[in-house]
Amino acid sequence: MIWTASWPRGRPSVLRPALAAAALLMATTPAGAAGEAGWTDAAPVAELRPTSQGRFPVRIPVDENPSGCRESHWFYRDQTGPSADRIFDRLLEAAVREQPVRVHVTGACNLKGFAAINAASLEP
C-alpha cells in the first residue's frame, strides 16, 4: 500500500521530498551515532562545568579522540550514571593539579557534538 497525502489548497510543497529523505535518514541512523569507543591521549583539563541539567561538560584539548564527535575537545558525563562522582572527582583533581588526564569515550555524541565519557585516568 502506498501512502499519499492530500495537500491543502495550492500546489504540493517542495518539503515533501525533503521530509521523505529526512525520515529515511533518521530511520537508518542510530541516535547519538558517531565513531568508536576508546581512550583519548592525555592533556590537562581546560574547563570543567557542573550544570543544573544533571551532567558535567569538560573541555580537554586532546590531539586524539576516537569518538568522531563534532567537538573533539569537549566531553560530557551524566551525573546520575554509575561512577559519575568518581569521574568528576578525578577530573577536578586533574584540573586543580594541572595534571594531564585521559578519558574513555563511548562513541556516542550529544546534540552539541560532545563525546560521552565513562572513565577518566590521571597521567603522571
Secondary structure, DSSP 8 states (H G I E B T S, - for coil): -------SSSS--THHHHHHHHHHHHHHS-TT--S--EE---EE--EE---TTSEEEEE---S--TT--S-TTEEEEETTSTTHHHHHHHHHHHHHHT-EEEEEEEEEE-TTS-EEEEEEEE--
